[in-house]
Amino acid sequence: MTYQGLIHRYRQYLDLPAHTQIISLNEGNTPLIPMPRLGREFGCELFIKFEGLNPTGSFKDRGMTAAISEAVGRGAKTVICASTGNTAASAAAYAARAGLRSIVLIPEGKVAVGKLAGAIAYGAEVIQIQGSFDDALTLVVEITQKTPIALVNSINPYRIEGQKTSPFEICDELGSAPDWLCLPVGNAGNITSYWAGFKQYQKGLPHILGVQAEGAAPLVLGHPVDKPETIATAIRIGKPARGEQALEAAHESNGKIIAVSDAQILGAQRILASEGVWVEPASAAGLAGLVAETSRGSLDAKGKRIVIVCTGHGMKDPSIITESFTSPKLIPASYQALVDVIGE
């Protein structure tokens, strides 16, 4: 049978209301890519769960198919979200698929152009606010409490139901849970959903390494960050909506949440690209965290099976690459000129 999306595949494990009407773009079923060269450096069996190959280029599609399907089933006509970019594109795409109006609030000047372009292309009404993501989230929560508009941020419980299918896929492919799971942490919905998924699927439990950026690390610092700053726009969040659940997941899994620098994140992005996997900066945080923990002896990777979750495609935030790229050499359109440049 042709693959029909994650709700069709895992419906028996998802706590969705009977009124749910499935809206799908055949999300999920993303590749678990072996990384043998990098794995040899760590002395482990290493895989990348590449969520950037979901329909809109990020893991958000897993939760959005569930949130939009539930909203459609109860008769919602409009959905709204606050976003640093990936949620905006995903919400807009699934709303368009369902024929719903979508409204997106973004922090002024803080969204990668590739993500904003997606939201616009899918027909969202994009509104910038003079404030942070956290300010935007406060506003969308308030308006959905006072109107029939449906909230589709990760505080929507059905988002977690959809996102927890990724660990199901990992276990189905590996036969069991990995020893360690490493992933970026922003608003903390993903780490929460992964832990819920592994617990429910009962094929083993990994230790979880959650990774924040140093300039946006409220869970490491132990308090909100009023003005989060990091090159990793997808995790530039100072007050995670599911922060407590994220800390619980790290604690229950005998794992941890750490912070890494922007330089470490960009270094990890380059390492992944050198093995053919291009991700947006925030998606490289999991690998950056693994590198940091192993280098200081806080995590023994040798002989382990490790999965790094890469949450978004590199095309989501290409400016990091293009801004540092020098113009290519210009040569005459002749064979000799080409040989002179590249050598024989």
N, C-alpha and C positions, 0 to 999 in steps of 0.2 A: 504493500500500500504506500502511496506517496506520502511523504512527511507533511504534516498539516499544522505544525506549530506545537509549542510546548504544553498548552492547555489540553489539546487532544491527547498528547502522549502521556501526560502525568496527571490527568484529571482526578484519579482516585486518591492522590496524595495532597490535593490542593483544597484548602478550606474556602471555597467560593460559594456564594449563595445560589440557590436554585434558579433565581431569576437571571443569572449571568448569561449573556448572549455573546458568544465568542467572536472577538474582533482580532484577526491575526494577520501578520505579514510573514508567516513562516519563520518566526524568530526562534532562537535557540539552536541546538544541534551544532554549536560552534566547535571548531577543531581543538583537540588537545595535542599540541605540537611538541614532539620530543626535541630536546636541545642537547644532543650528545656531546658536542664540543664544550659547551659551557658546563654541562654536567661533570665532565672529566675534571675540570678545574676545581669544582667543589668536592669531587669524589662521591657524587651521588647520581641518582636517576632523576633527571630534571625535565619538567614539562611546562609549557605555557598554555594556559586556557585563554584562548584569544577571543575575547568578547567583542573586540572591534569588528568582527565579521557578522554581527547582527545587522538587521536591515538598515538601521539609521546610524550604524557605526559605533554603538556602545552597548554596554550591558543593560542600560536603562530599558531597552525594549522588552526584556523579560518581565519586569514589573509592570510595564505600561500596558502590555496586552491584557493582563489581569485587571488592572485598575479601570481601563477603558471598557472592557467587556462587562464589568460589574456596573459601571455608570450607565452604559447603554441599556442594560437590563432593567434598571430602575427608572428609566425614562429621562435621564439627564440630557439636556440640550447643549450645555456649555461646560467646558472643563477649564481649569486654571492651575497654574503652577508658578512657583518661584524657581529660578534656575541660574546656574553659572554656565549653562550651555547644553549639556547632553540631555538633561531632562526636557528642556525646551524643544529640542529637535524631535525627541521620541514622542512627547505628548502631542505635538503638532501633527506628526505623521499618523499616529493611531487615531487621533480625532478626525483627521481628514478621511481616513479609511472608513470610519463610522459615520461620516457626514455630520459631525458635531462642530460647533464653534470652539476655538481654542484661544486662550489668552495667556500670555507669558509675561511675567515680571522679571526683569533682569537688573542687576546692580550696574549703575552707570559706568561705562568704560571698562568693565571687568569681564567681558565675555569674549572668548576666542572667535575670530571671524568665521571660521569653518562651521562652528556650532550655530552661530547666529544666522548664517546663511541657510542652514538646514531648516530652522524654525520658520524663516520667512518663506522659503520655497514651498513648504507644506501648508502655508496659508495661515499661520498663527498671527494674532494681533499682538505685537511685541511692544511692551511698555517699559521704559527705563525709569528707575527711581533714583533719587539722590540719597543713596544709602547702600548698605551691604546686602549680601544674600540673606542674612538673618533678618534684616529689616523687611525685605521682600516677602520672606516666608511668614512673618508676623502679619503682614497685610493680607496675604491670600488666605490664611487661616481665618482671619476676622471676617472677610467677605463671604467665605463659604459657610460660616456659622449663621450668617444673616440673610443669605439668599439661596436659591436652589442650585447654584453653580457647584460643580463637583471638584473637589480637591484631589489632585493626582501626584502630589509630592510623596516622598517615601514615608511620611507619617501616615499615609493611607495604608491600612493593614493589608490590602490586596496586592500592593506593590511587593511586599515581603513574600507573599505566597508565590508570585511569579518568579522572583529572583532566587528563591531557594531551589529552583530546578537545576541550576548550574552544578551544585554538588551532586545531584542525582546523576547527571551526565558524566561527571568525573568518575564516580563510583561504577557506573555501568561500563565505562571504557577500561578502567584499571582493574575492576573486579573488587575493589575495596577502596576505602579512603586513603589518601597519602599520609605520610608521617607528618609533614608540615604543609600548611597552606599559607602563602604570603600574598597580601593584597593591600592596595591603597585604602586609606580611610579618610573620608571627607565628612559627609552628613551622617555617615555610619549605618545607613540602611543595608549596604551590601554585606559588611562583616556580620551584621545581625542575621541576615537571611541565610548566609552560608552556614553559620553555626546551627541555625534552626533546621536547615536541610539535612546536614550530616546527622544530627540527632534523630530526625524522623526516619531517615532511610535505613538506619541500623546496619551499615556496612563498614563500621569502624569510625573513629573520631580522630581527626588530625589535631596537632598543636597549631594554633593560629598566630601568625605574625602580622599584626596590623601596622601600617606605616603611614605616618602623617608627615607633612612638610614642616620644617622648623618654624617657618613664619606663620603657620596655621596649625598649631599643635595643642589645642585645648585639652585633649585627653591625656597628653603627656605632662602638660604643665599643671593640670588639675583645676583650671579655671577658664572661662570663656576668653577669647581673644577679640577685642573690640574692632581692631583693624587688621584682619589677616592679610598677609602678603606672601605670595609665592608664585614662581613661574608656572607651577602646576595648577592651572586655573580650575580644573575639575574638583580639586580638594581644597580650594581657597575658602574655607568655611570656619568661622570662629566659634560657633555654638551649635554643634551637631544635634540634630533633632532626636537621634537615637544613640546619644553618647553613653547613657547608662547601660543600654543593652550591649553596646560594643565592648565596654569594660567587662561586663559579665561574660561575654563570649571569650575574651582573652583569658580571663581568670579560670573559667570552667574548663577550658581546653589546655590549661597549663602552658599557655602561650604568653604573649605580651604585645603591647602597643608601644612603638618607638617613633622617634622623629629623625629625619635625615635632611641634609641641606639641599638647596636647589642644585648645587654643583654635583652632588652625589646622584640626584635624580637624573640630571642631564647626562651624566656619565653612564648610568644604567640604560638610558634611552639609546645611546650610541652602541653599547654592547649588544642590545637586542637587535638593532638595525644591522649590525655586522653579521648576524646570523639569519638575516632575512625577515625579521619581524619588526615592522615600524609601528610604534605606538605613540600616542600623545604623551607629553611629559608625566602627567599624573599616573598614567598606567605603568610607568617604569618604577614607581615608588616601591612596589613589592620586591623587585630585584635589588634595588638600592638598599632596602632594609636587610635582605639576605646577605648581601656583600658586607654591609656594616657589621652585622651580628657575627658572621663567621670570622671576619678579620680580627675582631677583638676577643674571639673565643667564647662568646656568649651563646652560640648555637653550633652544635656539632652536626654538620651535614653529611659526614662520611657514611656511606652505605645506606643512606636514607632515600626515600622516594618523596620528592618535593614538587608541588604544583604552585606556580606563580600565576596569579590572575591578572591579566592585562585588560583593563576595562574599556579602553577606547582606541580607535584607529588613529594613526598618525595624521591623517587628513583632517582630523577634527581640530588640530592646532598646529598648522604647518609653519606659522610665522617664525617659530623658534629656529627652524632649519633654514628657511629662505632668507631671514635677516642676516644670518652669518655666512651666507653663500656668496662668494665672489663671482663676478660675471665670467662665464665660460670663455675660453680662448676663441678668438675669431681668426679663421684661416681662409685662404683662397680655396675654391672648390676644385682642388687638384690632388692627384694621388701623391705626388712628391711632397706637397705641403703637409698632408696627413702623416706620411712616413716621418717627416722631420719632427713632428710633434710627439708621436707615440713610439717611434723607433721601429726597427724591422724585427 
